[in-house]
Amino acid sequence: MERIQLASDLSFSRLIHGLWRLDKWNYSTEDTIELVEYCLEQGITTFDHADIYGHYTCEERFGKVLKVKPSLREQMEIVTKCGIKLISSNRPEHKIKHYDTSKEHIVASVEQSLKNFRTDYIDVLLIHRPDPFMNPEEVAEAFTKLKEEGKVRYFGVSNFKRSQLNMLQSYLNFPLVTNQIELTAYQLENFQDGTVDLCLEKRMPPMAWSPLAGGKIFTSEKERAVRLREALNSVGKEIGAQSIDEVLYTWLLVHPAKIMPIVGSGKKERIQRAVNALSLTMTRQQWFTIYQASLGHEVP
């Protein structure tokens, strides 16, 4: 599988496996091991997490895989996120959902993630959401401390807009390596507001969450979804795709920003469809056929 270079000694698989629903799949540790090994066999070596996934349980579930088969750690890149505090029975001290990007919380969150994963380093740590109460000096101090201690190799952000990313970057002595953002043909905001442009400017390949729009395109009867389905089916026939999800992945993969879609499914057949998209291509006109269907009108 193609690899995307984020730094001189860091690359991700072009497709990333997302574990935010791991607690919903009702998989045993053995089932999860089988799924992880399947991904690795397909060339998917990058796994995306966050401290809050599964109400603070998914990291630990994944860690049980590495406890049983510690050799798998050397074959993968682990991405995790911090900065959101959920109201959860697993965190009874949280009285309101809020953001926390203090130095204390970032460092404590990483320490907990390391325990959960049963590893001594995280490949990339992301700030999960822009924090309107962020002190960027504290974030920089936390990042620097974790980097110097070897606990986190690289850092990035998630859901940050242009000004927010540039602001945080200005406090750091090393580059942020990715921005994990919503990218899908159904939701064009980040293509239109300069977020993807900034990724191109900084040579920062973005990670794409919800590349299939959470399934809306498959089932919704809203006008935009119906238009998109028609366009996706039409283009899919032209490029030899077997399903519209393959077309949706291809639409992202051919973009020059080197987008890395996150495949958030525990089903092998769904993962395989994303892998199939790597062998497909799309012309500029076909790409704009889908873009225009999402817009609902011609480009200016």
C-alpha positions as CSV (number, residue, x, y, z in Angstrom):
1,M,0.0,0.0,0.0
2,E,1.1,3.6,-0.7
3,R,2.6,5.4,2.2
4,I,2.4,9.1,3.0
5,Q,5.4,10.8,4.4
6,L,4.6,13.1,7.3
7,A,8.2,13.6,8.5
8,S,11.6,12.3,7.6
9,D,11.2,9.2,9.9
10,L,7.4,9.0,10.0
11,S,5.0,7.7,7.4
12,F,1.3,6.6,7.5
13,S,-0.5,4.0,5.4
14,R,-2.6,5.8,2.9
15,L,-5.7,4.3,4.5
16,I,-6.0,4.5,8.3
17,H,-8.1,2.3,10.5
18,G,-10.4,4.1,13.0
19,L,-11.3,2.5,16.3
20,W,-13.8,5.0,17.6
21,R,-16.6,2.4,17.5
22,L,-14.5,-0.5,18.9
23,D,-16.7,-0.8,22.0
24,K,-19.8,-1.2,19.8
25,W,-18.5,-4.1,17.8
26,N,-18.7,-6.6,20.7
27,Y,-15.4,-8.1,19.7
28,S,-13.4,-10.3,22.0
29,T,-9.7,-9.6,22.2
30,E,-9.1,-12.5,19.8
31,D,-11.6,-11.0,17.4
32,T,-9.8,-7.7,17.6
33,I,-6.4,-9.3,17.1
34,E,-7.8,-10.9,13.9
35,L,-9.1,-7.6,12.7
36,V,-5.8,-5.8,13.4
37,E,-3.8,-8.5,11.6
38,Y,-6.2,-8.3,8.7
39,C,-5.6,-4.6,8.4
40,L,-1.8,-5.1,8.6
41,E,-2.0,-7.8,5.9
42,Q,-3.8,-5.2,3.6
43,G,-1.0,-2.7,4.3
44,I,-3.1,-0.6,6.8
45,T,-0.6,0.1,9.5
46,T,-1.9,3.3,11.0
47,F,-4.6,3.1,13.7
48,D,-6.6,6.1,14.9
49,H,-7.8,6.5,18.5
50,A,-8.8,9.1,21.1
51,D,-8.9,9.0,24.8
52,I,-12.7,9.6,24.9
53,Y,-13.6,6.8,22.4
54,G,-16.1,4.3,23.9
55,H,-16.4,6.6,26.9
56,Y,-12.7,6.1,27.7
57,T,-12.6,2.4,27.0
58,C,-11.5,1.8,23.4
59,E,-7.8,2.5,24.0
60,E,-7.7,-0.1,26.7
61,R,-9.5,-2.6,24.5
62,F,-6.9,-2.1,21.8
63,G,-4.1,-2.4,24.4
64,K,-5.3,-5.9,25.2
65,V,-4.3,-6.8,21.6
66,L,-0.8,-5.5,22.2
67,K,-0.6,-7.3,25.6
68,V,-1.4,-10.7,23.9
69,K,0.7,-9.9,20.8
70,P,3.3,-7.2,21.7
71,S,5.2,-7.8,18.4
72,L,2.3,-6.1,16.6
73,R,3.3,-2.7,18.0
74,E,6.4,-2.6,15.8
75,Q,4.3,-3.0,12.7
76,M,2.0,-0.1,13.4
77,E,1.6,3.6,14.0
78,I,-0.7,4.7,16.8
79,V,-2.5,8.0,16.7
80,T,-4.5,9.2,19.6
81,K,-6.2,12.5,20.6
82,C,-6.9,14.4,23.8
83,G,-8.4,17.7,24.9
84,I,-12.1,16.8,25.2
85,K,-13.6,15.9,28.6
86,L,-16.9,14.0,28.4
87,I,-19.6,13.6,31.0
88,S,-19.2,9.9,31.6
89,S,-19.7,7.3,34.4
90,N,-16.0,6.6,33.8
91,R,-15.1,10.2,34.6
92,P,-17.6,11.2,37.4
93,E,-15.6,14.3,38.2
94,H,-16.7,15.8,34.9
95,K,-19.8,18.0,35.5
96,I,-20.0,19.5,32.0
97,K,-18.6,18.5,28.6
98,H,-15.7,20.8,28.0
99,Y,-12.2,21.2,26.5
100,D,-9.0,21.0,28.5
101,T,-5.7,21.7,26.7
102,S,-3.8,22.6,29.8
103,K,-0.3,21.2,30.2
104,E,-1.4,19.2,33.1
105,H,-4.2,17.5,31.3
106,I,-2.3,16.8,28.0
107,V,0.6,15.2,30.0
108,A,-1.8,13.2,32.2
109,S,-3.8,12.1,29.2
110,V,-0.7,10.8,27.4
111,E,0.4,8.9,30.5
112,Q,-3.0,7.2,30.7
113,S,-3.0,6.4,27.0
114,L,0.5,4.8,27.3
115,K,-0.9,2.6,30.0
116,N,-4.0,1.8,28.0
117,F,-2.1,0.8,24.9
118,R,0.6,-1.0,26.9
119,T,3.3,0.8,25.0
120,D,6.0,3.3,25.8
121,Y,5.4,5.8,23.0
122,I,2.7,7.2,20.8
123,D,3.5,8.0,17.2
124,V,1.3,11.1,16.8
125,L,-0.8,12.9,19.4
126,L,-3.5,15.3,18.2
127,I,-5.4,18.0,20.1
128,H,-9.0,16.8,19.4
129,R,-10.8,20.1,19.1
130,P,-10.0,23.8,19.0
131,D,-10.2,25.1,22.5
132,P,-11.5,28.7,22.9
133,F,-9.8,28.7,26.4
134,M,-6.4,27.4,25.0
135,N,-3.2,28.7,26.4
136,P,-0.8,27.9,23.5
137,E,2.2,28.4,25.7
138,E,1.0,25.5,27.9
139,V,0.3,23.3,24.9
140,A,3.8,24.0,23.6
141,E,5.3,23.2,27.0
142,A,3.4,19.9,27.1
143,F,4.3,18.9,23.6
144,T,8.0,19.7,24.1
145,K,8.1,17.8,27.4
146,L,6.5,14.7,25.9
147,K,8.7,14.8,22.8
148,E,11.9,15.2,24.9
149,E,10.9,12.3,27.1
150,G,10.3,10.1,24.0
151,K,6.6,9.5,24.9
152,V,5.2,11.1,21.8
153,R,7.1,11.2,18.5
154,Y,5.1,13.8,16.6
155,F,2.1,16.1,17.1
156,G,-0.9,17.4,15.2
157,V,-4.4,18.7,15.5
158,S,-7.9,17.7,14.7
159,N,-10.8,19.9,13.4
160,F,-8.6,23.0,13.5
161,K,-9.3,25.8,11.0
162,R,-6.6,27.9,9.3
163,S,-6.2,30.6,11.9
164,Q,-6.3,28.1,14.8
165,L,-3.6,25.9,13.3
166,N,-1.4,28.8,12.4
167,M,-1.7,30.2,15.9
168,L,-0.7,27.0,17.6
169,Q,2.1,26.4,15.2
170,S,3.6,29.8,16.0
171,Y,4.3,28.6,19.5
172,L,6.1,25.4,18.5
173,N,9.7,24.8,17.6
174,F,8.8,21.8,15.5
175,P,6.1,21.3,12.8
176,L,2.6,19.9,13.4
177,V,2.4,16.9,11.0
178,T,-1.3,16.5,10.3
179,N,-4.8,17.9,10.8
180,Q,-7.6,15.4,11.1
181,I,-10.7,16.9,9.6
182,E,-14.0,16.0,8.2
183,L,-13.6,15.4,4.5
184,T,-16.2,13.8,2.3
185,A,-18.1,14.6,-0.9
186,Y,-21.2,15.2,1.3
187,Q,-19.6,17.9,3.4
188,L,-17.5,20.4,1.5
189,E,-16.8,23.0,4.2
190,N,-13.1,22.2,4.7
191,F,-12.5,22.2,0.9
192,Q,-14.1,25.7,0.7
193,D,-12.9,27.6,3.7
194,G,-9.1,27.3,3.3
195,T,-8.5,24.4,5.6
196,V,-7.4,22.0,2.9
197,D,-5.5,24.9,1.2
198,L,-3.5,25.3,4.4
199,C,-2.6,21.6,4.4
200,L,-1.3,22.0,0.9
201,E,0.6,25.2,1.8
202,K,2.3,23.5,4.8
203,R,2.8,20.1,2.9
204,M,0.7,18.6,5.8
205,P,-1.2,15.6,4.6
206,P,-4.7,15.6,6.3
207,M,-6.5,12.7,7.8
208,A,-10.1,12.4,6.8
209,W,-12.7,11.4,9.3
210,S,-16.2,10.3,8.2
211,P,-15.2,9.9,4.5
212,L,-18.6,8.1,3.9
213,A,-20.5,10.9,5.7
214,G,-21.6,8.5,8.4
215,G,-23.7,6.6,5.9
216,K,-25.9,9.5,5.0
217,I,-25.2,9.2,1.3
218,F,-26.4,5.5,1.3
219,T,-29.7,6.1,3.1
220,S,-30.8,9.7,3.3
221,E,-33.6,11.0,1.1
222,K,-32.4,14.6,1.5
223,E,-31.9,16.3,-1.9
224,R,-28.2,16.5,-1.6
225,A,-27.8,12.9,-0.8
226,V,-30.0,11.8,-3.6
227,R,-28.1,14.0,-6.1
228,L,-24.8,12.6,-4.8
229,R,-26.0,9.0,-5.1
230,E,-26.9,9.5,-8.7
231,A,-23.5,11.1,-9.5
232,L,-21.6,8.5,-7.5
233,N,-23.4,5.6,-9.3
234,S,-22.8,7.2,-12.7
235,V,-19.1,7.9,-12.1
236,G,-18.7,4.5,-10.4
237,K,-19.8,2.7,-13.6
238,E,-17.3,4.7,-15.6
239,I,-14.3,3.9,-13.3
240,G,-15.2,0.3,-12.6
241,A,-16.1,0.7,-9.0
242,Q,-18.2,-2.1,-7.3
243,S,-19.9,0.2,-4.8
244,I,-20.4,3.9,-4.2
245,D,-18.2,3.8,-1.1
246,E,-15.3,2.9,-3.4
247,V,-16.2,6.0,-5.4
248,L,-16.3,8.2,-2.3
249,Y,-12.8,6.9,-1.2
250,T,-11.4,7.4,-4.7
251,W,-12.8,11.0,-4.8
252,L,-10.6,11.7,-1.7
253,L,-7.6,9.7,-2.8
254,V,-7.1,11.4,-6.1
255,H,-7.0,14.9,-4.5
256,P,-3.5,16.5,-4.5
257,A,-3.6,17.1,-0.8
258,K,-2.6,13.4,-0.1
259,I,-5.7,12.9,2.0
260,M,-5.6,9.8,4.2
261,P,-9.2,8.5,4.7
262,I,-10.0,6.9,8.1
263,V,-11.9,3.7,7.6
264,G,-14.0,3.3,10.8
265,S,-15.5,-0.1,10.3
266,G,-14.9,-3.4,12.0
267,K,-16.2,-5.4,9.0
268,K,-13.5,-6.8,6.7
269,E,-15.7,-6.4,3.6
270,R,-16.0,-2.6,4.3
271,I,-12.3,-2.3,4.8
272,Q,-11.7,-4.2,1.6
273,R,-13.8,-1.7,-0.3
274,A,-11.6,1.1,0.8
275,V,-8.5,-0.9,-0.2
276,N,-10.1,-1.6,-3.6
277,A,-10.4,2.2,-4.1
278,L,-6.6,2.5,-4.1
279,S,-6.5,0.8,-7.5
280,L,-9.2,3.1,-9.0
281,T,-8.7,6.5,-10.6
282,M,-10.8,9.4,-11.6
283,T,-10.6,12.2,-14.1
284,R,-10.9,15.9,-13.3
285,Q,-14.3,16.0,-14.9
286,Q,-15.5,13.0,-13.0
287,W,-14.2,14.6,-9.8
288,F,-16.2,17.8,-10.5
289,T,-19.3,15.8,-11.4
290,I,-19.4,14.6,-7.8
291,Y,-18.4,18.0,-6.5
292,Q,-21.1,19.7,-8.5
293,A,-23.7,17.2,-7.3
294,S,-22.8,18.0,-3.7
295,L,-23.0,21.8,-4.4
296,G,-26.3,21.5,-6.2
297,H,-25.2,23.9,-8.9
298,E,-22.4,24.5,-11.4
299,V,-19.2,26.0,-10.1
300,P,-19.0,29.8,-10.7
